[in-house]
Amino acid sequence: MAELTTDLHAQASVKFHCTHPNARWKAIGMAIGYLWRVSPRGTAWKVRFLAKTLAKKLLPGPLRAVVLFNFSKF
């Protein structure tokens, strides 16, 4: 149960830092490192989660929709 709680906290931290308009890249990197260390999920899931989350930070609206749709396929 503690492992699941830690994983959910790490996911929420990455999502918060990637969607906050004033987030600093160092904080995003630290949140990603924390997620990578504590999450019991597989590498493919982590890469997919990070790509979708970072797309929300980096890409404009129409391009973001294309990326999120493409990553929803696998």
Protein Blocks (a to p, Z undefined) as FASTA:
>chain_A
ZZmmmmmmmmmmmmmmmmpmkbcfklmmmmmmmmmmmpmbdfklmmmmmmmmmmmmmpcf
klmmmmmmmmmmZZ
